[in-house]
Amino acid sequence: MAGVACLPTTTRRIPPEQDDGGLPPIVVDGGGDAPGDAPMLKPHAVLGVDPPHGPFSGGTLTAIRGNGFASGARVWFGGNEVASELVLVLDPQRLQVTSPPGTPGPADVSVQNGDDASTRSTLEGGFSYDDLYLEPATGPTAGGTLVTIHAESPVFDDGTNVEIDQAPCAVEEIKSPSELTCRTPSGTPGSKRVEVTDAAGETLDVLDAFTYVVDNDGFQGGLSGDPIDGQVQVLVLDSGASDAIPGATVLAGKSAASAVVSQTDGFGTALLSSPELGSTVTITVAKKCFQPQTFVDVPVDKLTVFLDPVLSPDCGDDGSIPVGGGTPGKGASVTGQLVWPLDGELRQKGFSNVPPPVSDDVKQVAYVFRLASKPTDSFSLPSAVSAVTPDSLADVGYEFYLSTSPGNFTLYALAGLEDRSHSPYVFTPYAMGLTRGVAVEPNQTHSDVFINVDVPLDHALSVDASGPTPTPRGPDRIEADLAIQVGNEGYVLLPNGKLTSLLPPSGPFNFVGIPPLANSLTGARYVATARAVTGSAGGTPLSAVGLFATVTDGRTIGVGSFVELPVLDSPSSGAAWDRATFSLEHHAGGPKPDLTLIDVGSGNGLLTWRVVAPGAPDHIEVPDLGAVDPDLALVGGPLAIDVHFAVVGADPTTPFSYGELTGAELTPRGWRAYAEDVFFATY
């Protein structure tokens, strides 16, 4: 592995009005062979790459330091040239580059200015490609993340052993000689070494290949395993801290009287075993001070459940409320600069693609964001104190700071005009930029991240959405959303990415001022979604459809058919629930649901029982929790029964399998379309 050379020089960008045409500083190398020789000038050099290694699949955000880099600099890792949109020239001494795919082992890093071969310089072995990489590359410290390990060579066999930080990662499936899955052991926060050993004793060893973080994003829970053969294994974890939950009650069966009952051990696991378990079984998990869950007609022998804690003073030690929503003190931050396309003299042209202000109340500003997790999230500006302005000038561009959570993510910047005569401020973007592969560990800061603001927001696209069959209660209007999907990493949200019309709409929704899929957005795609909602607050009944993707702008696209609204026949409105059954209706029209999800809320939302069932059944049975243990029962009084019919997955060509259900598919972000309504009863 090549070392990283540090460059102890600081380069300050000279604004055009101060540029006297002087030459940039020149890095000097050591002298000749004889003592006392003067230093030899090296007008073109590659001195260091940071980080010096990454996966063979490419995608590592690297900083290259050297000398003599021009605005048209080209970069090679071994024999692979980096695409021009992935090369950002910061100044004559610095480049920011995303590594291309390569062959495991050391690779020379070369830089050349345009087609001028005389400027080519090379750092031998400047970057090393790792033999393997993990997806996902992060997971909770509690362990249990199902990761896929990809190797460039066919090295995996039945005797393969995997260790993360010297602890075994239990191999679940060898999908091919170059791909396997395993479940991570528990660990401590930070980046860890991954070692793979095959049956012959050959070892692949990669440092920093997996990072433990204190959250549960890497392990979503759900169904897995083989068809049921007399037993089901259940793992129960706390959704807030990802810790095992001992002493939880687990039932296999639809009736409290006849169910197979077990308790989770200190590791949060319970084994339900009975020769009477059929090919499918209803599993219910409950514990005092946690929200219960039921999975109807489970067809496989492994179930992982994340229970949400009940946020009540009665549920903690000495009256303290249980932890929820993550662990404090594990934040992270990113600092860097926004840069604009340079002229031929490598001079700064900041905010050059943003119109000048027309009044004192209008300012040129830019903001930095992380990608959103779903395209229907609402766009919101950060605090005005985080705005980047022309006064934020740094050595190369304009300085930004972002407080965030740990992980490996993509950042984007929006630059435009902000009218501060309104409250809240009105922000109109005119340009944007994006950079991938920003990795930051818990309680750390990732510095020197540069975002090239090189994409104008000057295109348009129309979305056609008609809506479902309305009921007397609603919906009465449609909200259409347009976002930009960046691989599997998330979504770019835009201030003008949401439009609203009363039902039925008079025509397509026209989105103006969107970016072309060029430069840093090359490979991204537009994603359109629509929601038929009730009232200006966007309430229920509602039906949402979306994730229609295209790479073509300037046209009208359709988002597809809406799921028809659910109807709850029993319990009837305002009546007492029998604590064991639901009767439902699904009207003809629209796509057939893959999943039914019912949240039964009691105590004004204090205790909510989630029931999940495959398809759109007209009858669902669950065990009466109060008959099992009064401490597990819902709170007496009014019930709010929130019913969802969902079409799961983003790809309509991939059939949904209930036996492979994940926790991510239990929320709207994992659904292609869904309908929702809320009904009321008593308990």
BELZIJO-V447343 format. One record per residue. RES is the residue in three letters. PHI is phi in whole degrees, 0 to 359 (* if undefined). Layout:
res: (RES | RES)
phi: (PHI | PHI)
This chain:
res: (MET | ALA | GLY | VAL | ALA | CYS | LEU | PRO | THR | THR | THR | ARG | ARG | ILE | PRO | PRO | GLU | GLN | ASP | ASP | GLY | GLY | LEU | PRO | PRO | ILE | VAL | VAL | ASP | GLY | GLY | GLY | ASP | ALA | PRO | GLY | ASP | ALA | PRO | MET | LEU | LYS | PRO | HIS | ALA | VAL | LEU | GLY | VAL | ASP | PRO | PRO | HIS | GLY | PRO | PHE | SER | GLY | GLY | THR | LEU | THR | ALA | ILE | ARG | GLY | ASN | GLY | PHE | ALA | SER | GLY | ALA | ARG | VAL | TRP | PHE | GLY | GLY | ASN | GLU | VAL | ALA | SER | GLU | LEU | VAL | LEU | VAL | LEU | ASP | PRO | GLN | ARG | LEU | GLN | VAL | THR | SER | PRO | PRO | GLY | THR | PRO | GLY | PRO | ALA | ASP | VAL | SER | VAL | GLN | ASN | GLY | ASP | ASP | ALA | SER | THR | ARG | SER | THR | LEU | GLU | GLY | GLY | PHE | SER | TYR | ASP | ASP | LEU | TYR | LEU | GLU | PRO | ALA | THR | GLY | PRO | THR | ALA | GLY | GLY | THR | LEU | VAL | THR | ILE | HIS | ALA | GLU | SER | PRO | VAL | PHE | ASP | ASP | GLY | THR | ASN | VAL | GLU | ILE | ASP | GLN | ALA | PRO | CYS | ALA | VAL | GLU | GLU | ILE | LYS | SER | PRO | SER | GLU | LEU | THR | CYS | ARG | THR | PRO | SER | GLY | THR | PRO | GLY | SER | LYS | ARG | VAL | GLU | VAL | THR | ASP | ALA | ALA | GLY | GLU | THR | LEU | ASP | VAL | LEU | ASP | ALA | PHE | THR | TYR | VAL | VAL | ASP | ASN | ASP | GLY | PHE | GLN | GLY | GLY | LEU | SER | GLY | ASP | PRO | ILE | ASP | GLY | GLN | VAL | GLN | VAL | LEU | VAL | LEU | ASP | SER | GLY | ALA | SER | ASP | ALA | ILE | PRO | GLY | ALA | THR | VAL | LEU | ALA | GLY | LYS | SER | ALA | ALA | SER | ALA | VAL | VAL | SER | GLN | THR | ASP | GLY | PHE | GLY | THR | ALA | LEU | LEU | SER | SER | PRO | GLU | LEU | GLY | SER | THR | VAL | THR | ILE | THR | VAL | ALA | LYS | LYS | CYS | PHE | GLN | PRO | GLN | THR | PHE | VAL | ASP | VAL | PRO | VAL | ASP | LYS | LEU | THR | VAL | PHE | LEU | ASP | PRO | VAL | LEU | SER | PRO | ASP | CYS | GLY | ASP | ASP | GLY | SER | ILE | PRO | VAL | GLY | GLY | GLY | THR | PRO | GLY | LYS | GLY | ALA | SER | VAL | THR | GLY | GLN | LEU | VAL | TRP | PRO | LEU | ASP | GLY | GLU | LEU | ARG | GLN | LYS | GLY | PHE | SER | ASN | VAL | PRO | PRO | PRO | VAL | SER | ASP | ASP | VAL | LYS | GLN | VAL | ALA | TYR | VAL | PHE | ARG | LEU | ALA | SER | LYS | PRO | THR | ASP | SER | PHE | SER | LEU | PRO | SER | ALA | VAL | SER | ALA | VAL | THR | PRO | ASP | SER | LEU | ALA | ASP | VAL | GLY | TYR | GLU | PHE | TYR | LEU | SER | THR | SER | PRO | GLY | ASN | PHE | THR | LEU | TYR | ALA | LEU | ALA | GLY | LEU | GLU | ASP | ARG | SER | HIS | SER | PRO | TYR | VAL | PHE | THR | PRO | TYR | ALA | MET | GLY | LEU | THR | ARG | GLY | VAL | ALA | VAL | GLU | PRO | ASN | GLN | THR | HIS | SER | ASP | VAL | PHE | ILE | ASN | VAL | ASP | VAL | PRO | LEU | ASP | HIS | ALA | LEU | SER | VAL | ASP | ALA | SER | GLY | PRO | THR | PRO | THR | PRO | ARG | GLY | PRO | ASP | ARG | ILE | GLU | ALA | ASP | LEU | ALA | ILE | GLN | VAL | GLY | ASN | GLU | GLY | TYR | VAL | LEU | LEU | PRO | ASN | GLY | LYS | LEU | THR | SER | LEU | LEU | PRO | PRO | SER | GLY | PRO | PHE | ASN | PHE | VAL | GLY | ILE | PRO | PRO | LEU | ALA | ASN | SER | LEU | THR | GLY | ALA | ARG | TYR | VAL | ALA | THR | ALA | ARG | ALA | VAL | THR | GLY | SER | ALA | GLY | GLY | THR | PRO | LEU | SER | ALA | VAL | GLY | LEU | PHE | ALA | THR | VAL | THR | ASP | GLY | ARG | THR | ILE | GLY | VAL | GLY | SER | PHE | VAL | GLU | LEU | PRO | VAL | LEU | ASP | SER | PRO | SER | SER | GLY | ALA | ALA | TRP | ASP | ARG | ALA | THR | PHE | SER | LEU | GLU | HIS | HIS | ALA | GLY | GLY | PRO | LYS | PRO | ASP | LEU | THR | LEU | ILE | ASP | VAL | GLY | SER | GLY | ASN | GLY | LEU | LEU | THR | TRP | ARG | VAL | VAL | ALA | PRO | GLY | ALA | PRO | ASP | HIS | ILE | GLU | VAL | PRO | ASP | LEU | GLY | ALA | VAL | ASP | PRO | ASP | LEU | ALA | LEU | VAL | GLY | GLY | PRO | LEU | ALA | ILE | ASP | VAL | HIS | PHE | ALA | VAL | VAL | GLY | ALA | ASP | PRO | THR | THR | PRO | PHE | SER | TYR | GLY | GLU | LEU | THR | GLY | ALA | GLU | LEU | THR | PRO | ARG | GLY | TRP | ARG | ALA | TYR | ALA | GLU | ASP | VAL | PHE | PHE | ALA | THR | TYR)
phi: (* | 284 | 280 | 253 | 274 | 270 | 251 | 278 | 239 | 240 | 250 | 254 | 292 | 267 | 300 | 306 | 289 | 254 | 282 | 261 | 82 | 294 | 284 | 290 | 298 | 246 | 288 | 250 | 262 | 294 | 280 | 282 | 286 | 280 | 301 | 87 | 299 | 290 | 302 | 264 | 287 | 236 | 292 | 226 | 204 | 246 | 253 | 192 | 230 | 221 | 288 | 271 | 208 | 185 | 293 | 294 | 285 | 83 | 92 | 273 | 282 | 237 | 250 | 251 | 247 | 181 | 204 | 83 | 283 | 256 | 296 | 259 | 298 | 248 | 229 | 237 | 251 | 63 | 267 | 260 | 278 | 281 | 303 | 301 | 289 | 258 | 247 | 241 | 275 | 268 | 192 | 298 | 249 | 219 | 231 | 245 | 224 | 263 | 295 | 277 | 299 | 202 | 267 | 309 | 118 | 291 | 227 | 290 | 248 | 238 | 229 | 218 | 275 | 57 | 262 | 276 | 295 | 290 | 266 | 291 | 224 | 223 | 253 | 294 | 62 | 292 | 220 | 245 | 272 | 288 | 286 | 208 | 211 | 246 | 230 | 288 | 265 | 226 | 192 | 287 | 295 | 291 | 81 | 88 | 290 | 277 | 249 | 254 | 258 | 253 | 243 | 285 | 256 | 282 | 247 | 275 | 214 | 296 | 263 | 291 | 239 | 239 | 230 | 243 | 54 | 68 | 244 | 292 | 260 | 295 | 289 | 261 | 204 | 261 | 285 | 196 | 299 | 240 | 210 | 218 | 240 | 210 | 255 | 290 | 282 | 289 | 201 | 251 | 302 | 125 | 279 | 231 | 281 | 240 | 234 | 241 | 236 | 269 | 298 | 275 | 90 | 286 | 238 | 249 | 227 | 231 | 282 | 56 | 276 | 220 | 239 | 274 | 232 | 268 | 201 | 243 | 296 | 281 | 228 | 270 | 77 | 120 | 257 | 195 | 99 | 260 | 305 | 293 | 226 | 88 | 204 | 225 | 258 | 238 | 247 | 240 | 233 | 280 | 292 | 280 | 255 | 64 | 276 | 295 | 250 | 280 | 77 | 282 | 273 | 236 | 241 | 246 | 143 | 269 | 240 | 297 | 287 | 249 | 290 | 280 | 242 | 215 | 238 | 287 | 273 | 296 | 264 | 78 | 249 | 219 | 248 | 262 | 229 | 193 | 294 | 273 | 292 | 273 | 289 | 226 | 210 | 270 | 248 | 239 | 236 | 208 | 206 | 305 | 76 | 227 | 283 | 288 | 220 | 229 | 246 | 274 | 54 | 293 | 258 | 234 | 261 | 224 | 221 | 245 | 236 | 260 | 265 | 278 | 288 | 275 | 273 | 226 | 300 | 284 | 249 | 234 | 289 | 55 | 84 | 278 | 285 | 299 | 294 | 209 | 78 | 105 | 248 | 295 | 80 | 238 | 276 | 203 | 209 | 228 | 237 | 178 | 220 | 269 | 234 | 246 | 307 | 267 | 276 | 296 | 260 | 57 | 259 | 290 | 233 | 300 | 57 | 291 | 259 | 241 | 300 | 290 | 298 | 258 | 205 | 292 | 278 | 254 | 233 | 280 | 218 | 217 | 229 | 246 | 227 | 271 | 299 | 281 | 278 | 213 | 288 | 267 | 301 | 280 | 287 | 216 | 280 | 291 | 300 | 299 | 291 | 268 | 294 | 265 | 234 | 301 | 277 | 272 | 300 | 242 | 288 | 242 | 224 | 233 | 287 | 227 | 223 | 226 | 272 | 209 | 261 | 294 | 142 | 242 | 212 | 246 | 246 | 224 | 237 | 241 | 240 | 187 | 250 | 239 | 270 | 265 | 277 | 254 | 229 | 286 | 301 | 258 | 249 | 241 | 279 | 236 | 206 | 210 | 208 | 211 | 220 | 256 | 71 | 276 | 251 | 218 | 268 | 303 | 61 | 238 | 239 | 265 | 258 | 57 | 262 | 246 | 243 | 274 | 273 | 234 | 244 | 283 | 260 | 226 | 247 | 217 | 204 | 246 | 237 | 257 | 217 | 258 | 101 | 275 | 286 | 290 | 248 | 302 | 270 | 134 | 282 | 232 | 205 | 238 | 251 | 252 | 236 | 230 | 225 | 239 | 271 | 253 | 54 | 260 | 273 | 148 | 228 | 277 | 259 | 238 | 300 | 260 | 267 | 224 | 230 | 228 | 212 | 291 | 278 | 282 | 292 | 281 | 175 | 291 | 270 | 257 | 262 | 244 | 84 | 249 | 277 | 288 | 273 | 226 | 53 | 289 | 262 | 301 | 93 | 279 | 210 | 283 | 233 | 252 | 224 | 213 | 228 | 270 | 233 | 243 | 80 | 293 | 278 | 72 | 271 | 273 | 290 | 215 | 218 | 235 | 217 | 175 | 62 | 282 | 245 | 208 | 249 | 248 | 258 | 69 | 216 | 256 | 239 | 254 | 267 | 101 | 275 | 272 | 286 | 289 | 289 | 285 | 231 | 258 | 275 | 215 | 290 | 285 | 303 | 78 | 274 | 282 | 281 | 281 | 71 | 215 | 223 | 230 | 243 | 231 | 230 | 234 | 285 | 293 | 109 | 74 | 288 | 283 | 295 | 271 | 211 | 246 | 232 | 237 | 251 | 261 | 264 | 229 | 59 | 58 | 89 | 294 | 235 | 235 | 260 | 263 | 238 | 240 | 220 | 285 | 67 | 231 | 291 | 269 | 212 | 229 | 244 | 225 | 287 | 285 | 296 | 296 | 285 | 282 | 198 | 304 | 291 | 267 | 287 | 294 | 282 | 297 | 125 | 295 | 241 | 247 | 254 | 264 | 249 | 240 | 251 | 231 | 257 | 267 | 94 | 271 | 253 | 293 | 276 | 259 | 293 | 279 | 240 | 299 | 291 | 242 | 302 | 247 | 299 | 295 | 269 | 257 | 226 | 303 | 293 | 259 | 246 | 278 | 201 | 199 | 233 | 216 | 211 | 243 | 235 | 232 | 212 | 230 | 234)
